[in-house]
């Protein structure tokens, strides 16, 4: 996030803080019966956030603002909330002193009040999807287990609660807690039976169960989910031939006929910066910010504000509301000291305890934060003086996007301006590992879809030809692989002497790589990329490969973490540096 964006976010947070402070007195009086009926925990949390906005992140404040608005808009069922609270307090959970009772903390009261309290006019529960994005040591397991058991015992007569996880070990954590709870409630096991991955309850008028499923489960047929809990969903990956969201999608699509279906995503950040949750989280933020309307979503997001110092105890308290409750007061201080010993330790601290997505600096060429600073507003078609422009393209056939970069140098600002267009065949979207991500990019105007199942080289050629009328194209470089058709078209329409192959060796990329780094880390940066999130996506997916002569070239971290836009940007820089005027 650049300086201007941080300034905007700070102003936004200040405005939200002022709004909830002003509204709290009105809301507290108007809905006094409901709020006091739920109990002191909810009021305590609201008081704390309103009176101390600096101790909470922007999205916490936005969640409170949203809660106030929903109170005026929907019925709030105090009895439903109190029933869940009473149930939770009756349970015993695993602890340092064995099985023990826990009291709901103020933040948990707020979370469950939002999930269970609001109702539609016909009495159905408003909340359909809940996002609980919290650091480690937040009591995620107890929350997930309590909700699962509650659904099995008090949900539909034929309730089917599923805990979805990426691995069997993850699934077992929650399953074991559920099993222990059931043995506490029914020590003789008269009303339930347990097998390796399923607990079935048989009461007088009920036949319900809880089942743990993993992403690699052999069968997911015959599901009719009433509750789905996605545990540690942030670790789900998109890999070749496999969408990390497959399990979530299978489970949620089975919920259609349910009266009160509920999806709960309860997770901590991870190093999977390109997984389904990392991208979904951006959409959730838009809902909280009011850019997208969806009252059926509840989101409780704990993370630092963009300007927070990761070494500051105030930041740790902001991120971890259970500091001093489930986490020792000195725990973060000790872990931060350990984090400073190695890059790997620091990544673990940031992801698991600060709850931010992070990769090792040794792995990734550019951090997300740094890549974001390179984005800027400019119009490549209206740069002053019709400057020299180099073009480069890297084409796919049908399985992924193609990239075309246009880079100009402005003698006025002494900066490079790079605009990249991205293309993808619409017919290849269905079932693609990045389908959801690509559809969102297209909807937002960042990705152009070609008709059919193959990339439309004529469409790309037309775009290059149209842009040549507004910038002075002096070189067009290309990766010879899969580029024959487009290259032939460009040569036919007048590209002879301009259109040339660009060798994909480390030696050919070393100069533009070093130049790009120098330009990017200038203060202010001397290279500006168009405001397209795919540019950041590509940069963050790069690691540098070195040959025996120490020549550097970016390569991708994994199969679906594409870098095509970065490759074409570097090719344009290489062409401009070599161009003889």
TIDORO-200023 format. One line per field, with one value per residue (C-alpha): residue number from 1; x, y, z; residue in one letter. Coordinates in pm, 1 decimal, m for minus. Example, Ala and Ser with C-alpha at 12.3 -4.5 7.8 and 13.67 -1.06 7.14 Angstrom:
baza	1,2
px	1230.0,1367.0
py	m450.0,m106.0
pz	780.0,714.0
nuvex	A,S
END
This chain:
baza	1,2,3,4,5,6,7,8,9,10,11,12,13,14,15,16,17,18,19,20,21,22,23,24,25,26,27,28,29,30,31,32,33,34,35,36,37,38,39,40,41,42,43,44,45,46,47,48,49,50,51,52,53,54,55,56,57,58,59,60,61,62,63,64,65,66,67,68,69,70,71,72,73,74,75,76,77,78,79,80,81,82,83,84,85,86,87,88,89,90,91,92,93,94,95,96,97,98,99,100,101,102,103,104,105,106,107,108,109,110,111,112,113,114,115,116,117,118,119,120,121,122,123,124,125,126,127,128,129,130,131,132,133,134,135,136,137,138,139,140,141,142,143,144,145,146,147,148,149,150,151,152,153,154,155,156,157,158,159,160,161,162,163,164,165,166,167,168,169,170,171,172,173,174,175,176,177,178,179,180,181,182,183,184,185,186,187,188,189,190,191,192,193,194,195,196,197,198,199,200,201,202,203,204,205,206,207,208,209,210,211,212,213,214,215,216,217,218,219,220,221,222,223,224,225,226,227,228,229,230,231,232,233,234,235,236,237,238,239,240,241,242,243,244,245,246,247,248,249,250,251,252,253,254,255,256,257,258,259,260,261,262,263,264,265,266,267,268,269,270,271,272,273,274,275,276,277,278,279,280,281,282,283,284,285,286,287,288,289,290,291,292,293,294,295,296,297,298,299,300,301,302,303,304,305,306,307,308,309,310,311,312,313,314,315,316,317,318,319,320,321,322,323,324,325,326,327,328,329,330,331,332,333,334,335,336,337,338,339,340,341,342,343,344,345,346,347,348,349,350,351,352,353,354,355,356,357,358,359,360,361,362,363,364,365,366,367,368,369,370,371,372,373,374,375,376,377,378,379,380,381,382,383,384,385,386,387,388,389,390,391,392,393,394,395,396,397,398,399,400,401,402,403,404,405,406,407,408,409,410,411,412,413,414,415,416,417,418,419,420,421,422,423,424,425,426,427,428,429,430,431,432,433,434,435,436,437,438,439,440,441,442,443,444,445,446,447,448,449,450,451,452,453,454,455,456,457,458,459,460,461,462,463,464,465,466,467,468,469,470,471,472,473,474,475,476,477,478,479,480,481,482,483,484,485,486,487,488,489,490,491,492,493,494,495,496,497,498,499,500,501,502,503,504,505,506,507,508,509,510,511,512,513,514,515,516,517,518,519,520,521,522,523,524,525,526,527,528,529,530,531,532,533,534,535,536,537,538,539,540,541,542,543,544,545,546,547,548,549,550,551,552,553,554,555,556,557,558,559,560,561,562,563,564,565,566,567,568,569,570,571,572,573,574,575,576,577,578,579,580,581
px	0.0,149.1,155.9,m154.9,m354.3,m246.1,m355.1,m693.8,m735.1,m643.1,m904.6,m1159.2,m1090.4,m1121.2,m1459.1,m1585.1,m1468.9,m1658.1,m1970.2,m1988.8,m1911.4,m2201.8,m2436.0,m2353.3,m2561.0,m2861.4,m2826.7,m2764.9,m3088.0,m3303.0,m3195.4,m3125.8,m3356.0,m3193.1,m2836.1,m2880.8,m3082.3,m2783.7,m2559.1,m2270.0,m2016.0,m2165.9,m2206.1,m1854.2,m1710.2,m1906.1,m1805.4,m1438.8,m1433.8,m1625.5,m1419.5,m1081.0,m1080.7,m698.7,m686.1,m881.8,m827.2,m1036.1,m1234.5,m1325.0,m1471.7,m1653.9,m1800.4,m1938.3,m2079.7,m2244.5,m2388.0,m2550.3,m2700.3,m2836.0,m3002.9,m3212.4,m3281.8,m3361.5,m3518.6,m3269.8,m3358.7,m3224.8,m3350.4,m3154.5,m2832.4,m2882.3,m2957.1,m2625.5,m2437.9,m2593.6,m2505.3,m2142.9,m2101.6,m2234.3,m1965.0,m1623.4,m1323.9,m965.8,m734.2,m407.2,m582.9,m776.6,m1142.1,m1284.4,m1558.8,m1483.9,m1672.9,m1730.9,m1505.7,m1654.5,m1533.4,m1682.5,m2012.4,m2007.4,m1924.3,m2194.7,m2453.1,m2402.9,m2416.6,m2721.9,m2908.2,m3034.5,m3340.6,m3526.6,m3897.0,m3998.0,m3785.3,m3496.9,m3145.8,m2997.7,m2635.8,m2545.9,m2167.9,m1940.2,m1571.7,m1370.7,m1017.6,m804.3,m446.4,m337.9,m434.3,m777.0,m981.2,m1078.8,m1113.6,m1352.1,m1566.5,m1583.0,m1653.3,m1928.0,m2104.4,m2083.7,m2226.3,m2495.8,m2608.6,m2613.7,m2822.0,m3046.6,m3040.5,m3259.6,m3383.6,m3160.1,m2873.4,m2547.7,m2256.5,m1926.0,m1583.5,m1375.1,m997.4,m700.6,m550.3,m654.2,m440.4,m623.0,m962.0,m872.6,m808.3,m1169.6,m1311.4,m1133.1,m1268.3,m1622.2,m1587.0,m1468.7,m1759.9,m2006.4,m1856.6,m1895.8,m2261.7,m2343.3,m2078.1,m2240.6,m2267.0,m2633.0,m2740.9,m2444.3,m2191.2,m1840.7,m1635.7,m1306.0,m1442.7,m1809.8,m2021.9,m2388.7,m2656.3,m2984.2,m3239.3,m3614.8,m3691.4,m3346.4,m3097.1,m2805.5,m2430.6,m2097.9,m1838.1,m1486.8,m1393.5,m1057.6,m978.3,m851.3,m1148.4,m1234.2,m1606.6,m1822.3,m2143.4,m2485.3,m2414.3,m2693.2,m2504.4,m2676.8,m2351.0,m2009.8,m1701.6,m1392.4,m1101.0,m770.1,m906.4,m623.8,m389.7,m589.7,m388.3,m465.2,m243.3,m224.7,m553.5,m693.6,m882.5,m823.2,m1188.1,m1321.3,m1411.6,m1575.0,m1776.5,m1892.4,m2009.2,m2183.4,m2364.2,m2523.6,m2686.2,m2940.8,m3261.9,m3175.3,m3383.5,m3094.5,m2770.5,m2450.7,m2095.1,m1827.5,m1475.9,m1250.4,m885.0,m549.3,m338.5,m72.4,205.6,m45.5,m81.6,m253.2,m497.4,m877.1,m915.4,m657.6,m853.0,m1192.7,m1079.3,m1047.8,m1414.3,m1515.3,m1336.7,m1540.2,m1860.4,m1750.9,m1653.4,m1994.7,m1866.5,m2065.4,m2401.3,m2455.6,m2628.8,m2599.8,m2223.4,m2068.6,m1695.7,m1468.7,m1120.3,m823.1,m504.6,m285.5,m374.6,m143.7,54.2,103.9,451.9,482.9,725.7,487.1,300.2,0.8,m12.3,0.2,m291.3,m487.9,m434.9,m490.8,m801.0,m736.6,m397.1,m389.8,m685.2,m580.7,m237.1,21.2,87.7,457.9,400.2,417.3,730.8,908.9,792.7,901.4,1251.5,1260.9,1128.0,1429.1,1665.7,1572.6,1358.3,1161.7,1082.5,967.9,732.8,581.2,537.8,367.6,133.5,38.8,54.6,2.1,m244.1,m111.3,m29.8,345.9,614.3,980.1,1185.7,1424.1,1143.3,975.9,1130.5,887.0,665.7,299.3,344.2,633.7,459.9,159.0,375.0,457.8,95.7,m4.2,m263.2,m160.5,m303.2,m57.7,m259.5,m224.3,135.1,278.7,487.0,391.7,701.7,894.3,723.3,840.0,587.9,622.1,381.2,374.8,93.7,m87.9,m306.9,m603.1,m496.6,m404.0,m386.4,m173.0,3.5,94.1,303.5,358.9,641.6,722.1,990.3,901.5,1192.6,982.9,944.2,1249.8,1032.5,912.8,541.4,431.4,77.4,m7.4,m319.9,m421.7,m631.5,m797.7,m1021.6,m1370.5,m1432.1,m1140.8,m1268.0,m1497.7,m1304.3,m983.7,m791.6,m810.6,m1166.4,m1313.3,m1017.2,m1017.4,m1393.3,m1356.5,m1070.2,m1283.0,m1579.7,m1357.5,m1218.6,m868.3,m883.6,m1010.9,m1201.0,m1172.8,m1460.5,m1403.0,m1165.3,m839.5,m668.9,m784.5,m461.6,m657.6,m810.2,m462.6,m326.6,m612.4,m540.4,m168.9,m252.6,m500.0,m245.7,23.2,m177.7,m129.8,225.0,533.4,605.7,972.3,1012.4,781.7,940.7,797.8,862.2,881.0,692.8,326.0,372.8,381.1,23.7,29.7,379.9,273.1,m19.8,199.3,462.1,190.5,49.9,384.6,592.6,903.5,1216.7,1016.1,883.2,1170.1,1200.4,1328.8,1549.1,1426.0,1772.1,1895.2,2155.4,1885.4,1693.1,1977.0,1998.1,1620.8,1597.3,1867.9,1726.7,1375.1,1502.8,1690.9,1385.3,1144.0,1347.6,1417.7,1246.7,996.0,992.0,1097.1,880.4,501.6,266.5,m97.9,m344.6,m420.1,m400.7,m272.4,51.8,95.2,m13.6,259.3,534.2,458.9,472.5,833.0,1150.4,1487.0,1678.1,2054.3,2274.4,2642.4,2735.4,2498.0,2258.3,1909.4,1566.0,1227.1,1061.8,725.8,684.8,438.5,225.7,m70.3,118.8,161.6,430.7,356.4,296.7,631.8,812.3,663.5,741.4,1106.2,1117.3,1000.5,1269.2,1533.7,1421.9,1423.4,1772.7,1900.2,1716.8,1948.9,1785.7
py	0.0,333.3,656.6,798.3,480.8,474.9,836.9,746.4,449.1,659.4,916.5,639.5,492.6,834.1,886.1,541.6,598.5,927.5,762.6,475.7,708.2,931.8,639.4,437.7,651.2,638.5,266.5,184.1,354.2,242.1,m122.2,m128.5,m421.8,m639.0,m549.9,m592.8,m909.0,m1070.5,m995.8,m777.4,m932.4,m778.1,m433.2,m450.8,m518.9,m238.7,5.8,m85.4,m44.0,284.1,437.6,313.2,305.6,320.8,m15.2,m181.2,m209.6,m44.3,m360.0,m412.6,m63.7,m131.4,m452.2,m253.3,9.6,m268.3,m419.3,m85.4,m61.0,m416.9,m353.8,m83.0,m297.6,m648.1,m824.5,m927.1,m1254.7,m1221.3,m1565.4,m1738.7,m1568.8,m1637.6,m2001.4,m2044.3,m1858.1,m2082.4,m2390.4,m2280.6,m2212.5,m2560.4,m2730.6,m2840.0,m2792.7,m2912.9,m2690.3,m2679.9,m2821.8,m3084.9,m3051.2,m2721.4,m2464.4,m2136.1,m1809.5,m1637.3,m1334.0,m998.3,m1041.8,m1392.4,m1252.4,m1002.4,m1269.0,m1513.7,m1237.7,m1140.3,m1499.8,m1617.6,m1297.1,m1132.1,m1270.5,m1214.4,m1117.0,m1483.3,m1582.8,m1743.1,m1656.5,m1362.3,m1473.5,m1730.1,m1688.1,m1593.7,m1508.1,m1533.0,m1432.1,m1442.4,m1518.6,m1836.2,m1889.1,m1731.0,m2038.8,m2122.7,m2492.6,m2436.1,m2199.6,m2442.7,m2745.1,m2566.0,m2454.3,m2802.9,m2975.1,m2707.2,m2768.0,m3144.7,m3119.4,m2819.3,m2757.7,m2935.2,m3280.8,m3424.5,m3179.1,m3251.3,m3049.8,m3073.3,m2955.9,m2914.5,m2905.9,m2924.0,m3228.8,m3514.1,m3381.4,m3047.9,m3217.7,m3437.1,m3139.2,m3024.5,m3377.4,m3485.4,m3179.7,m3258.1,m3619.8,m3522.7,m3279.4,m3553.5,m3794.1,m3519.1,m3470.9,m3838.6,m4041.4,m4374.1,m4300.8,m4405.7,m4141.1,m4119.5,m4334.4,m4249.0,m4378.7,m4254.6,m3940.1,m3916.8,m3868.5,m3962.4,m3852.0,m4039.6,m3880.1,m3931.9,m3717.2,m3657.0,m3823.0,m3587.4,m3603.8,m3420.4,m3529.5,m3415.4,m3403.3,m3327.0,m3178.2,m3518.5,m3720.9,m3998.7,m3931.3,m3630.5,m3766.4,m3753.2,m3442.9,m3228.7,m2983.6,m2763.5,m2624.9,m2606.5,m2500.5,m2446.0,m2482.1,m2309.9,m2231.0,m1981.1,m2275.9,m2411.9,m2395.9,m2380.4,m2637.9,m2795.4,m2972.9,m2885.1,m2582.3,m2514.3,m2411.3,m2748.1,m2884.7,m2559.4,m2544.1,m2906.5,m2856.7,m2522.6,m2627.4,m2910.1,m2656.9,m2519.3,m2674.2,m2590.0,m2327.0,m2194.4,m2294.4,m2155.4,m2146.4,m2050.8,m1981.8,m1973.6,m1936.4,m1771.7,m1617.0,m1825.2,m1807.8,m1906.1,m1555.3,m1683.3,m1927.6,m1896.1,m1740.5,m1463.1,m1340.1,m1396.4,m1184.6,m882.0,m920.2,m949.4,m622.3,m455.3,m575.2,m423.1,m100.1,m78.8,m117.7,m439.3,m507.8,m845.2,m847.6,m1226.7,m1199.7,m1142.6,m1074.5,m1043.3,m962.7,m923.0,m784.3,m475.8,m155.0,m89.6,172.2,m27.6,m117.8,m497.6,m460.7,m246.9,m419.8,m198.5,m369.9,m712.2,m619.8,m490.7,m814.1,m1056.7,m969.5,m1270.3,m1141.6,m1205.9,m1447.7,m1747.5,m1601.2,m1507.3,m1130.8,m1183.4,m1443.8,m1201.1,m1034.4,m1369.7,m1479.0,m1149.6,m1194.9,m1541.7,m1405.5,m1178.3,m1474.7,m1575.4,m1481.5,m1805.7,m1725.4,m1376.0,m1513.1,m1745.3,m1454.5,m1238.7,m1505.6,m1687.2,m1412.6,m1087.9,m1260.6,m1116.6,m1306.4,m1321.1,m1509.4,m1541.2,m1259.8,m1526.6,m1686.4,m1387.7,m1118.5,m847.3,m828.9,m750.7,m418.9,m313.6,m423.0,m213.2,101.1,67.9,108.3,455.4,647.9,726.6,686.2,518.6,652.0,1015.5,1058.7,1392.6,1403.9,1060.1,900.1,598.8,275.0,m85.6,m368.6,m731.4,m1022.0,m1362.7,m1582.1,m1884.9,m2108.6,m2206.3,m2280.0,m1940.9,m1569.7,m1392.2,m1066.3,m767.2,m487.7,m134.8,66.6,432.2,659.7,1016.0,1258.4,1506.3,1289.5,1073.2,770.9,460.9,396.4,39.9,m61.4,m433.0,m587.8,m940.6,m1180.1,m1514.2,m1744.9,m1746.2,m2107.5,m2225.0,m2067.7,m2345.8,m2576.7,m2373.5,m2366.0,m1984.9,m1961.0,m1750.8,m1516.6,m1466.6,m1403.4,m1133.8,m973.0,m971.1,m822.0,m545.3,m467.5,m604.7,m914.1,m925.9,m1239.6,m1378.9,m1573.7,m1945.5,m2183.8,m2050.6,m1714.4,m1475.2,m1347.7,m1125.2,m942.5,m882.6,m769.6,m520.4,m380.5,m338.5,m171.2,66.6,166.4,226.4,530.6,691.8,589.6,554.6,180.8,121.8,m241.2,m539.1,m835.3,m1179.0,m1517.8,m1736.9,m2017.1,m2012.6,m1672.4,m1766.9,m1667.9,m1324.6,m1256.6,m1338.7,m1097.4,m814.6,m869.5,m862.8,m528.8,m348.6,m479.7,m578.4,m450.0,m375.7,m718.7,m931.7,m1240.3,m1186.9,m1471.3,m1616.3,m1681.8,m1554.1,m1347.9,m1157.1,m1081.5,m983.9,m618.8,m550.6,m734.4,m518.2,m205.4,m282.2,m322.5,8.5,188.8,24.4,107.7,468.9,725.6,783.1,482.1,557.7,290.7,311.2,22.5,65.6,8.1,m355.1,m611.0,m872.6,m672.4,m716.4,m1080.8,m1151.8,m963.0,m1138.0,m1477.6,m1431.6,m1579.6,m1507.3,m1785.3,m1745.9,m1922.0,m2005.8,m1653.2,m1499.9,m1377.3,m1341.1,m1414.9,m1441.7,m1781.9,m1864.8,m2003.7,m2271.8,m2384.1,m2150.8,m1852.0,m1683.8,m1428.0,m1352.2,m980.1,m942.0,m1122.1,m891.9,m580.6,m684.8,m762.0,m407.2,m260.3,m475.4,m352.9,15.5,m10.2,m168.8,60.3,282.1,612.3
pz	0.0,m105.8,92.9,m74.5,m8.6,356.2,392.6,245.1,479.4,782.0,684.3,629.7,972.0,1137.5,970.5,1073.4,1432.8,1443.5,1299.8,1549.1,1838.8,1739.6,1675.2,1986.1,2223.0,1990.9,1919.2,2284.0,2387.7,2092.8,2117.9,2491.4,2555.7,2291.5,2384.6,2758.7,2699.5,2529.4,2825.1,2934.7,2698.3,2385.0,2539.1,2680.9,2337.2,2169.6,2442.3,2402.6,2023.6,2028.8,2310.4,2186.2,1803.3,1787.4,1962.5,1681.4,1309.3,1039.9,963.9,1329.0,1332.3,1007.2,1153.1,1448.8,1212.0,1013.6,1334.9,1423.8,1075.0,1082.1,1418.7,1251.6,947.9,1078.5,1373.7,1642.2,1816.6,2169.2,2268.1,1991.6,2095.2,2465.4,2387.3,2208.9,2483.0,2749.2,2546.4,2501.5,2872.6,2953.6,2745.3,2860.4,2631.0,2631.1,2833.2,3020.8,3328.2,3139.6,3043.9,3163.8,3108.1,2930.8,2936.6,2605.8,2569.5,2460.5,2100.7,2086.6,2214.9,1929.0,1671.8,1778.4,1827.4,1462.7,1339.5,1534.3,1621.1,1302.8,1128.0,803.4,815.5,777.5,1077.9,888.9,1004.1,813.7,831.4,568.4,560.5,849.9,817.5,1137.4,1040.4,1352.0,1458.8,1631.2,1993.7,1943.3,2043.8,1685.4,1770.6,2062.2,1852.4,1558.3,1777.8,1974.3,1656.0,1505.5,1815.6,1847.8,1491.3,1539.8,1859.2,1790.1,1415.1,1162.5,1266.5,996.8,1041.2,862.4,996.9,811.3,916.8,602.5,619.2,385.5,553.9,778.0,1065.2,1050.7,1040.7,1338.3,1566.4,1549.8,1530.0,1847.9,2031.9,1912.3,2019.8,2369.0,2402.8,2312.5,2566.7,2827.4,2735.5,2704.6,2885.7,2811.0,2440.8,2438.1,2191.1,1958.8,1784.4,1672.7,1387.1,1245.2,1077.5,1174.6,1485.5,1454.1,1702.4,1737.5,1965.5,1995.3,1696.5,1550.7,1325.4,1265.9,1238.8,1225.6,973.3,898.9,531.6,375.5,37.0,m80.7,45.9,m201.2,m208.9,m134.2,m285.1,m118.9,92.4,235.0,454.7,711.0,855.3,687.3,880.8,668.6,906.8,814.5,470.7,413.3,356.3,62.5,m260.5,m629.0,m795.4,m1139.1,m1203.4,m862.7,m730.1,m361.9,m331.7,m456.3,m112.6,m5.3,m329.5,m305.7,51.4,m0.1,m317.5,m117.4,120.8,m127.2,16.0,377.7,559.3,768.9,596.9,745.8,609.6,862.6,740.1,1044.0,964.7,1020.2,743.4,569.9,313.5,40.9,m101.7,m416.0,m259.6,m283.3,61.2,9.0,m292.3,m129.4,164.6,m63.0,m158.7,206.1,281.5,7.8,175.8,507.0,332.5,167.4,m188.6,m225.4,m61.1,104.0,441.2,465.4,525.2,866.2,887.2,1189.3,1060.6,1292.9,1140.0,1173.5,998.5,702.8,895.9,1215.2,1341.6,1369.8,1662.6,1870.3,2158.6,2071.5,1732.5,1898.4,2124.8,1825.3,1634.2,1921.7,2129.2,2353.2,2465.9,2836.3,2807.8,2596.3,2522.4,2785.1,2797.5,2716.8,2442.2,2150.1,2284.0,2308.3,1963.6,1805.9,1945.7,1793.6,1463.9,1428.2,1417.8,1062.2,766.6,805.1,1168.1,1072.1,805.9,1067.0,1310.3,1048.1,917.3,1237.2,1500.0,1306.4,1071.7,746.4,429.1,381.7,193.7,270.2,123.3,0.5,m198.7,m352.5,m572.5,m465.6,m160.8,m205.1,m26.4,m249.4,m569.1,m470.2,m451.2,m822.5,m932.7,m1045.2,m1241.8,m1600.1,m1948.3,m2183.6,m2478.0,m2375.4,m2260.7,m2371.0,m2687.5,m2821.0,m2662.7,m2784.9,m2687.1,m2670.8,m2682.6,m2577.3,m2571.7,m2410.4,m2539.0,m2412.3,m2625.4,m2411.0,m2055.3,m1918.3,m1976.7,m2235.2,m2157.4,m2375.2,m2220.7,m2353.4,m2194.2,m2263.8,m2125.7,m2031.5,m2049.6,m1851.3,m1541.2,m1620.2,m1551.0,m1734.2,m1769.8,m1832.6,m1926.1,m1950.9,m2101.3,m2007.4,m2216.8,m2147.9,m2357.5,m2204.9,m2302.1,m2085.4,m1763.2,m1642.2,m1413.1,m1430.4,m1096.9,m1096.8,m1233.5,m954.3,m948.0,m1325.6,m1334.3,m1072.0,m1263.3,m1578.0,m1391.5,m1257.2,m1603.9,m1549.9,m1772.3,m2130.2,m2229.5,m2581.5,m2733.0,m2774.3,m2600.8,m2753.4,m2730.5,m3006.0,m3165.4,m3404.3,m3105.0,m2961.2,m3298.7,m3334.3,m2986.7,m3067.4,m3400.5,m3232.3,m2968.4,m3234.4,m3342.8,m2999.2,m2904.5,m3123.6,m3122.7,m3208.1,m3099.4,m3054.8,m2879.3,m2822.7,m2675.8,m2984.0,m2808.8,m2922.1,m3092.1,m3460.2,m3552.9,m3388.8,m3516.5,m3872.5,m3847.8,m3715.6,m3982.9,m4249.5,m4134.1,m4135.9,m3849.7,m4046.7,m3875.0,m3559.4,m3459.6,m3330.1,m3108.1,m2754.8,m2629.6,m2300.6,m2154.1,m1818.9,m2006.5,m2197.4,m1878.1,m1643.5,m1754.5,m1739.5,m1405.3,m1248.7,m1413.7,m1292.7,m936.6,m955.6,m1093.2,m848.1,m539.4,m635.2,m412.5,m560.8,m795.5,m1151.4,m1306.8,m1287.6,m1367.6,m1463.2,m1181.8,m1250.0,m964.7,m1210.5,m1229.4,m853.9,m879.4,m1136.8,m953.1,m624.1,m792.8,m906.5,m766.2,m926.5,m1095.3,m1144.4,m1400.0,m1345.8,m1463.0,m1203.1,m1470.9,m1324.5,m1463.3,m1286.3,m1264.7,m1110.4,m760.0,m867.3,m1159.8,m1114.4,m984.0,m1321.3,m1402.3,m1769.4,m1709.7,m1533.0,m1816.0,m2080.9,m1871.5,m1851.4,m2223.3,m2301.3,m2075.4,m2242.3,m2585.0,m2484.8,m2336.3,m2657.5,m2897.6,m3099.3,m3187.9
nuvex	X,X,X,X,X,X,X,X,X,X,X,X,X,X,X,X,X,X,X,X,X,X,X,X,X,X,X,X,X,X,X,X,X,X,X,X,X,X,X,X,X,X,X,X,X,X,X,X,X,X,X,X,X,X,X,X,X,X,X,X,X,X,X,X,X,X,X,X,X,X,X,X,X,X,X,X,X,X,X,X,X,X,X,X,X,X,X,X,X,X,X,X,X,X,X,X,X,X,X,X,X,X,X,X,X,X,X,X,X,X,X,X,X,X,X,X,X,X,X,X,X,X,X,X,X,X,X,X,X,X,X,X,X,X,X,X,X,X,X,X,X,X,X,X,X,X,X,X,X,X,X,X,X,X,X,X,X,X,X,X,X,X,X,X,X,X,X,X,X,X,X,X,X,X,X,X,X,X,X,X,X,X,X,X,X,X,X,X,X,X,X,X,X,X,X,X,X,X,X,X,X,X,X,X,X,X,X,X,X,X,X,X,X,X,X,X,X,X,X,X,X,X,X,X,X,X,X,X,X,X,X,X,X,X,X,X,X,X,X,X,X,X,X,X,X,X,X,X,X,X,X,X,X,X,X,X,X,X,X,X,X,X,X,X,X,X,X,X,X,X,X,X,X,X,X,X,X,X,X,X,X,X,X,X,X,X,X,X,X,X,X,X,X,X,X,X,X,X,X,X,X,X,X,X,X,X,X,X,X,X,X,X,X,X,X,X,X,X,X,X,X,X,X,X,X,X,X,X,X,X,X,X,X,X,X,X,X,X,X,X,X,X,X,X,X,X,X,X,X,X,X,X,X,X,X,X,X,X,X,X,X,X,X,X,X,X,X,X,X,X,X,X,X,X,X,X,X,X,X,X,X,X,X,X,X,X,X,X,X,X,X,X,X,X,X,X,X,X,X,X,X,X,X,X,X,X,X,X,X,X,X,X,X,X,X,X,X,X,X,X,X,X,X,X,X,X,X,X,X,X,X,X,X,X,X,X,X,X,X,X,X,X,X,X,X,X,X,X,X,X,X,X,X,X,X,X,X,X,X,X,X,X,X,X,X,X,X,X,X,X,X,X,X,X,X,X,X,X,X,X,X,X,X,X,X,X,X,X,X,X,X,X,X,X,X,X,X,X,X,X,X,X,X,X,X,X,X,X,X,X,X,X,X,X,X,X,X,X,X,X,X,X,X,X,X,X,X,X,X,X,X,X,X,X,X,X,X,X,X,X,X,X,X,X,X,X,X,X,X,X,X,X,X,X,X,X,X,X,X,X,X,X,X,X,X,X,X,X,X,X,X,X,X,X,X,X,X,X,X,X,X
END
